[in-house]
Amino acid sequence: MKKFGKKVSKFMGKQAVKVQLALSNNKGEGYIDTAVKILIAVVLGALLLAGLYALFGNIVMPTLSRRIQDMFNYAG
């Protein structure tokens, strides 16, 4: 029983050291880093959306409309 108690005590001591190291660790992401990443993602998304909107509005839709009219033009 003493061996078991020593093992438990040793295990708990190791776990306490791990918890203390984890809590004292000051590395990691800050709020400013995360905000900059979100801002970059929003700007890139807006640019991509504007590009797709321009592509579909000026190139794809007029061509599609013309092809649909040609398909249903029974006059020949």
ABEGO torsion letter per residue (X at the ends): XAAAAAAAAAAAAAAAAAAAAAAABABEBBAAAAAAAAAAAAAAAAAAAAAAAAAAAAAAAAAAAAAAAAAABAAX
